Amino acid sequence: MTSTLAPAIELAGLRKSYGEHVVLDGVDLTVPAGTVFALLGPNGAGKTTTVNILSTLIRADAGEVRVAGHDVVREADAVRGKIGVTGQFSAVDNLMTGEENLHLMARLHHLPKDQAKAKVDDLLERFDLVEAAAKTAATYSGGMRRRLDLAMTLLGTPSLIFLDEPTTGVDPRGRLIIWDIVKGLVADGVSIFLTTQYLEEADKLANRVAVLNGGKIVADGTPNELKRLVPGGAIHLELADVAALEAAAMLFPEGVRGDDDLSLRLPSDGGIVALRRVLDSVEQAGIEATSISVTTPDLDDVFLALTDPSARKEPVR
Amino acid sequence: MSTHVVADSATMFRRNLLHMIRYPAVTIPVVFTPIVLLLLFVYVFGGTLGAGLGAGGGRAEYLAYITPAILLLANTANAQGIAISVATDMTEGIIARFRTMPISRSSVLAGHVFGGLVQSLIAMAASLVVSLLLGFRPQASGAGWIGLLALLVLISFAISWLSVAFGLAARSVESASNLPMLLLLLPVLSSGFVPVDSMPSGLKWFAEYQPFTPIIESIRGLFAGHVETSDLLAALIWIVATAVLGYMWARSLFQRRALR
């Protein structure tokens, strides 16, 4: 069934600027229906602007934008009928209780009363909000607000959900609840468009990941494909003192110094040969290392490699 | 999906009523400001100003004279309350949520308008009750009272739309009460508190032609039991124009207003 559906998102040549400041400079993306797509990028890369355009909140300057098979400008209401948005800033009514907030959504989706009640009760249960249901949202903690926010988004049974940094400011338990819910939604065939700063989150949840930087997509693929983009992981050397760190840094000019913890991080594929070479060099030079560890590449490395301002060739605007 | 515009507006109206109950800090001054002004004007200035109304004038006559203006003050005080509520609401994330849902765009605004209407009717009723307790004795017939109620509802409705637009036009919550402040002055610069004839010529010209004068004259006439058709007609034209302008302005501001 999935194959016959229109892609959840189709973006071509998306551009947006605010005055002189170019936020999106020609973004192309396709997200197949029923998949989880994660958009990564440093602060200010344009992730939220992208979500705002896709969710009909703001208009692009140029480009073709189709969401759930509909044009976001010409068929905005059709798009709105299929999406759910949980933005970066909590979209709950502070003067209403958690339960009232959910019932507000039920009324705006024109659900019959008994159906609304069943759905509200179910969502309160699933999001661990039963005890807080009768308290006004103003009294909620950050994590509870996020959960209520997501529960309100789900009340409309959307087929595509935008999650703009859904777990920022959420405690570990709340994060697990949200991750479980997202996995459950995907199992039900819902498409997810996620932005996040937590690469672990993208790695755990997403089928595909794109990195947005300087208004452009600089990498796009499965988490594993992206990891292969950066040359291997790293060998971490911990040195006994500052003198040893100085000597090791001279020996491996490509290493990244950690002056605080007397460590040196050497880019490497993490293989045995490379490890032995490092150990031999250290020993021959008579440098006193206290420990050595190997890390395989994770999305953090990909992210840093792709978005490091010093590694970027184009001028910074 | 405009087919649900009535249902969605009713939902938003419920939300605004709930806000009024949960956060009465906006409603309370709107209800008490006109009452305090009524007491001030009647008991501090009323003796002197009443004498100025002509032969046989006094505090009691002045009470009858300013009651219509006090009702309008309740309305214009409410305009500030509405503008502040709207400006505050626009800073809330839930408005962004509403914009991503297939609901009628005007329903969010209609919720504020009808919430404001209720607030202003409460404020006007409270002022009128105090005025009656102080000894105001209207001569209106049954039909006169119905006409009066209809006129007051229409005025509140029109001013509510304008106030929603003021609230949307404000750049911040702090500046939301600036434009309605001008509205608060208008009843004072009309035939509301003193006869227009007693004003200097420039001001008199302004007072004669500004919208609040025919509105106040119509309310005064309906209370007294004999209203001038020309006043009522002028009042209705101003009210309809204000409502249409307020609605169109508010709608276009709400559509255009980009996210921060």
Interface residues (C-beta under 8 A of the other chain):
Chain A: N52 S55 T56 L57 I58 D77 A78 R80 G81 I83 G84 V85 G87 F89 S90 A91 V92 D93 N94 L95 M96 E100 L104 R107 L108 H109 H110 T136 M152 T153 G156
Chain B: M1 H4 A7 D8 T11 R14 R15 L18 H19 R22 Y23 E92 G93 I94 A96 R97 F98 R99 T100 M101 P102 I103 A258 L259
